[in-house]
């Protein structure tokens, strides 16, 4: 899942990005309200962490503009101190939740997971995806093959999750890079092949098919 952090305190933004990346998310960071609005409008994000006090445009205006344009991405608002943030105003502009600085990183991660879970379950959908004897619980981030739980790293899980959510479809290498890594990644794109190879070894060789010249497909049959 891809997250966007819009925060002008660079040390805080980079600290949050490192922590959330370690949790298995692809994280992009911008430090300006106008750039944040542009990035959130153009990118495909699962959640936006949005500071209120920003140069360019403040968080209220960014949030209101996104909602006016029809974007329903969950927004977690951040504020510098109690009293600087009007909860009613924030929620009126379309924010889904808010945190007052200083906040516990553990609490922030819990709020992020809750918002993502709520979004994933939107219309009663289950966070558990079953394909043959493969079961992927996207909320608990656990994977089972038959009755055996398979231990995956955060990045391995993220690659598998993206394929699971589009099971039966061909997913290109560039799409996986975009959703599992961040837009600033400039390493070897063949890293996707490395992770797919590892997943095949840990799960089952025929589970993820290579569609030559197009990408990968998670087979839906047992």
VOGU-3710 file (C-alpha; in Angstrom, 3 decimals, decimal comma):
1> xxxxxxxxxx> 0,000/0,000/0,000  1,197/3,513/-0,836  1,129/6,359/1,667  1,784/10,057/1,092  3,207/12,208/3,899  2,706/15,975/3,503  4,746/17,519/6,333  7,074/20,519/6,300  9,063/19,404/9,362  11,601/17,448/7,351
11> xxxxxxxxxx> 13,119/15,484/10,226  9,684/14,342/11,390  8,566/13,510/7,848  11,663/11,427/7,107  11,446/9,696/10,498  7,818/8,742/9,832  8,716/7,615/6,314  11,486/5,330/7,588  9,223/3,795/10,202  6,281/3,244/7,863
21> xxxxxxxxxx> 8,566/1,825/5,178  9,783/-0,695/7,752  6,122/-1,598/8,332  5,918/-2,601/4,665  4,342/0,484/3,101  5,608/2,414/0,088  5,958/5,991/1,319  6,312/9,256/-0,602  7,132/12,534/1,169  6,545/16,153/0,168
31> xxxxxxxxxx> 7,015/19,273/2,298  4,695/21,809/0,671  0,899/22,075/0,536  0,666/22,778/-3,190  3,004/19,917/-4,036  1,066/17,700/-1,635  -2,199/18,497/-3,407  -0,618/17,835/-6,806  0,948/14,566/-5,657  -2,230/13,323/-3,961
41> xxxxxxxxxx> -4,306/14,236/-7,022  -1,981/12,589/-9,531  -0,786/9,564/-7,540  -2,622/6,432/-6,472  -2,443/6,499/-2,683  -4,179/4,405/-0,070  -3,797/7,053/2,654  -2,510/10,623/3,106  -0,883/11,880/6,308  -1,444/15,637/6,115
51> xxxxxxxxxx> -0,023/18,367/8,344  -2,179/21,462/8,932  0,491/24,182/8,988  2,110/23,967/5,555  3,727/26,464/3,180  1,840/27,071/-0,041  -1,533/25,723/1,038  -2,527/24,708/4,545  -3,836/21,236/5,275  -7,478/22,349/5,471
61> xxxxxxxxxx> -7,354/23,710/1,931  -5,503/20,654/0,594  -8,077/18,339/2,162  -11,028/20,405/0,937  -9,613/20,530/-2,598  -9,111/16,768/-2,698  -12,664/16,115/-1,539  -14,093/18,692/-3,964  -12,305/16,869/-6,781  -13,887/13,580/-5,747
71> xxxxxxxxxx> -10,859/11,901/-4,129  -11,954/9,603/-1,299  -8,474/8,658/-0,066  -8,378/8,438/3,772  -6,730/11,528/5,297  -5,060/11,566/8,709  -4,436/15,165/9,774  -1,558/16,273/12,008  -1,380/19,447/14,085  1,448/21,088/16,021
81> xxxxxxxxxx> -0,308/21,410/19,372  -3,670/21,162/21,027  -5,859/24,146/20,237  -4,185/24,894/16,907  -6,423/22,401/15,227  -10,180/22,752/15,116  -11,426/19,169/14,971  -14,810/20,221/13,624  -13,229/22,278/10,847  -10,885/19,456/9,933
91> xxxxxxxxxx> -13,660/16,901/9,783  -15,883/19,330/7,878  -13,255/19,589/5,146  -13,276/15,793/4,837  -10,502/14,497/7,113  -11,027/10,986/8,469  -8,964/11,275/11,646  -6,438/13,550/13,348  -3,463/13,432/15,729  -2,031/16,177/17,907
101> xxxxxxxxxx> 1,750/16,601/18,079  3,699/15,339/19,867  2,189/11,905/19,286  3,312/8,356/19,852  4,594/6,647/16,724  2,819/3,477/17,874  -0,473/5,398/18,026  0,101/6,839/14,548  0,710/3,370/13,086  -2,431/2,084/14,823
111> xxxxxxxxxx> -4,479/4,947/13,344  -3,012/4,331/9,885  -3,843/0,621/10,052  -7,361/1,339/11,301  -8,054/3,770/8,451  -6,664/1,359/5,864  -8,673/-1,494/7,334  -11,839/0,612/7,314  -11,206/1,535/3,669  -10,522/-2,076/2,699
121> xxxxxxxxxx> -13,683/-3,280/4,376  -15,720/-0,408/2,916  -18,742/-2,342/1,724  -18,385/-5,295/4,041  -15,424/-6,752/2,172  -13,277/-9,199/4,102  -9,577/-8,475/4,666  -8,929/-12,216/4,231  -8,371/-13,303/0,624  -8,494/-17,022/-0,150
131> xxxxxxxxxx> -7,188/-18,504/-3,393  -7,137/-22,296/-3,379  -5,070/-23,258/-0,353  -3,498/-19,790/-0,113  -4,987/-17,442/2,482  -3,774/-13,844/2,855  -5,014/-11,740/5,756  -4,260/-8,148/4,741  -5,340/-6,732/8,118  -3,228/-9,038/10,298
141> xxxxxxxxxx> -0,562/-9,298/7,551  -0,423/-13,084/7,836  -0,140/-15,678/5,071  -1,147/-19,342/5,207  -0,588/-22,137/2,721  -2,990/-24,837/3,783  -2,643/-25,021/7,564  0,947/-23,750/7,556  1,717/-20,100/8,252  4,374/-18,717/5,928
151> xxxxxxxxxx> 6,747/-16,095/7,310  7,267/-13,213/4,881  9,268/-10,006/5,160  7,389/-6,700/4,934  8,332/-6,188/1,261  7,547/-9,813/0,349  4,111/-9,429/1,910  3,519/-6,147/0,069  4,353/-7,704/-3,308  2,086/-10,679/-2,598
161> xxxxxxxxxx> -0,687/-8,407/-1,308  -0,670/-6,361/-4,509  -0,919/-9,529/-6,613  -3,645/-10,975/-4,365  -5,792/-7,858/-4,609  -5,681/-8,256/-8,406  -5,762/-12,055/-8,549  -6,321/-13,381/-12,057  -5,139/-10,117/-13,649  -1,755/-9,426/-15,185
171> xxxxxxxxxx> 0,185/-6,935/-13,053  3,171/-5,273/-14,688  6,584/-4,965/-13,059  6,250/-1,161/-13,152  2,922/-1,316/-11,313  4,454/-3,441/-8,567  7,398/-1,055/-8,298  5,033/1,916/-8,072  2,861/0,421/-5,345  5,437/-1,437/-3,241
181> xxxxxxxxxx> 8,393/0,914/-3,568  8,112/4,703/-3,712  8,244/7,092/-6,653  11,821/8,084/-5,806  13,159/4,519/-6,124  15,897/4,516/-8,738  17,447/1,117/-8,129  17,368/-1,951/-10,329  13,763/-2,670/-11,475  14,729/-6,352/-11,568
191> xxxxxxxxxx> 14,297/-6,303/-7,800  10,672/-7,257/-8,520  11,857/-10,500/-10,119  13,943/-11,229/-7,024  10,930/-10,866/-4,732  8,646/-12,884/-7,007  11,268/-15,646/-7,110  11,440/-15,647/-3,306  7,650/-15,830/-3,025  7,561/-18,788/-5,403
201> xxxxxxxxxx> 10,171/-20,550/-3,286  8,335/-19,884/-0,030  4,853/-20,596/-1,372  4,605/-22,688/-4,551  6,349/-22,399/-7,886  3,205/-22,334/-10,028  1,271/-19,878/-7,881  2,642/-16,745/-9,562  2,817/-17,006/-13,337  5,086/-14,903/-15,538
211> xxxxxxxxxx> 3,255/-13,479/-18,538  6,136/-12,797/-20,884  6,467/-9,153/-21,832  3,514/-8,154/-19,646  4,097/-8,969/-15,965  2,845/-11,446/-13,375  -0,467/-13,090/-12,583  -1,559/-14,758/-9,353  -3,383/-17,901/-10,374  -6,844/-18,228/-8,840
221> xx> -7,138/-22,003/-9,152  -5,687/-24,317/-6,455
//
